[in-house]
């Protein structure tokens, strides 16, 4: 679960560091895949009684929030004109998603 959670901001950062918009989008999709992986692992952890339902619901709500932000970023990057620049820095984005790793 930690690996999947850490993968989210790591892939966002790597994608932003790429030279092309298509490369960036590819890493954003990988990041979103890690979110779904983490969500699945939370359901499994609940089924195996490693966590309770309340904890799983709280964490899944956070995943849903991050997924909405990430999907918005993907939409932005998909429609982005080459001359436009991202208003947030890489550090800003990583900070927004870092709570997944705690």
KALIN-V416632 format. One record per pair of residues at least 12 apart in sequence whose C-alpha atoms are under 7 Angstrom apart, sorted by the first residue. I is the first residue (numbers start at 0). GAP is how many residues later the second one is. Records with the same first field share a line. If there is no record, write none. Layout:
I->GAP ; GAP
//
This chain:
0->37 ; 40
1->99
3->30 ; 33 ; 34
4->33 ; 95 ; 96
5->95
6->24 ; 27
7->23 ; 24 ; 26 ; 27
8->85 ; 88 ; 89
10->16 ; 17 ; 19 ; 20
11->15 ; 16 ; 19
12->77
13->13
14->12 ; 13
20->56
24->49 ; 52
27->46
31->35
34->28
38->21
41->14
65->31
//
